[in-house]
Amino acid sequence: MTWLYRMSFAIWLIVLTGGSYAQTKPLYTYQDLSHIFYAKQKDSLKKAWSCPSVYKTRETQRQYREIWDQRTDFITQAIQDDDYVKDEDVYPYIDGIIGQIMKANKELLPVKPFLLLDRSSSVNAYAVGGNVIAVNLGLVSWSQSREELALAIAHELSHNILEHTETAIRQRAEMLTSDEYKKSLNAVLDSKYERLTRLQKVLEGYSFNRSRHQRYHESDADSLAIILLKKTGIAFDAEFFLRLDSSDILYRQPLKASVKDYFVSYQLPFQDSWTQRRIKGLSTRNYNFRDTSSIDDSLRTHPDCEDRYERTRKYTTAGIHPTPIPAGIKARTTKMLLWNMYQNKSLTSCLYRVLMEKDKGNTDEWYDFMVSNIFSGLYRADKELHRFNAIGVTPKEYISKQYYELQNMLEQMPRESLVLYCQTLQNGAFWKDMSPAEQALKNLFYTLTLDPDSSEKNAARAAKDFAANNSASMYCEFADNFYKP
């Protein structure tokens, strides 16, 4: 087959199939979710992580085993709860970075680390010891280059190499069985006033967090991470630590248009009063929201990030040419992240991020599909009298004025308006470009929201039908909420 003939055939195939639906490849399958994909690994992990005998003192060894098992339970339960996914694109991209670092540092990484792709939107990665690390979708979505992502990964690999988690487990076991801790606890119990406050202070000193390490551990991990990258030939830029400080203020970033404009574009009615609080408290008119027009100004506000920058800037690679993360990887990561946020009923933040994608000029109809899902989900929550919980209210200190308005809108718009939004979006032109599974999900949402038969039995029947006819679809996870096979 000649090159010209192959090209003609490809063009013909695109023309032939292009009208069916825009997204030809699903983000992942239902079977890629961790409770299925990692079922065997979950069982083997329990066996591999059997607690060693470290202490001769029975009390300390018992406490050590308890904390050790808490870590194992955390990971195995997270796998069962589908906190992780192994898709065909994003996971190999991250795993490829790990493989590259490992190949250049075999003496420190003799065995390939076990990677978990965490579906969380948080800009984070974490090491749990036992040669296991997890990378959040939020970190992949937020990172601007392969080098930034590689630094975060190398940092977590360093925690495992230096056995920081295992050290923390030992230290906590020793502290909880120490005379000092027992005296502090007894002093609180013997006191007459502010017992709870004093107890909290004592426990803070002995707390154990699976996603954070002690500050000096962070410094050691940074230093080793730079060594790992240098030996791998991946450029290091200390500026990343300064940019990292902006990762927790995503929702302070303003939208490019008014909240109203986004919904008017769908021919949806909009009342300005929906965005104003009608109860006692601060409204958007008299609350002094922080100016977010120059969001980059906030990058140097966190002293820890500044310290990390100052300690490492002399190791910055000269003449860096960052490698952009492929657009396809970024797009798929964002969609996977949004779907997980939706599954977790964080509807305001999910919708806000959809609107932020539209601000970028993204015309992918999948985001319109998500707008429809969000309002259907909100109406369903309203019918079950837990609309407030589905919104996921965020304090004003961490959001822009428009986020606050959107949050108010979702909380206060009347039920009849919600019905109209659902009906209008269910008839949107964008549906013609959706995949068969997404079309089927539309029908499931109709049953859950607009169908006159609102019984649980009817919802379970519709969910069961969806799962039976779309068994490989990632959206089966949503159907599971109404039907358990």
Secondary structure, DSSP 8 states (H G I E B T S, - for coil): --HHHHHHHHHHHHHHHTTT-S--S-S-BGGGBHHHHTHHHHHHHHHHT------SSHHHHHHHHHHHHHHHHHHHHHHHTT-BB--SSHHHHHHHHHHHHHHH-TTT--S--EEEEE---SS-EEEEETTEEEEEHHHHHH--BHHHHHHHHHHHHHHHHTTHHHHHHHHHHHHHTSHHHHHHHHHHHH-SS-HHHHHHHHHHTT---TT---HHHHHHHHHHHHHHHHHHT----THHHHHGGGTT-GGGS--SS-HHHHHHTTT----GGGGS--SSS--TTTS-----TTGGGGGG--HHHHHHHHHHGGG--TT----B--HHHHHHHHHHHHHHHHHTT-HHHHHHHHHHHHHTT---HHHHHHHHHHHHHHHHHHHTT-HHHHH----GGGS-HHHHHHHHHHHHS-HHHHHHHHHHHHT-GGGGGS-HHHHHHHHHHHHHHT-S---HHHHHHHHHHHHHH-TTBTTHHHHTTT---
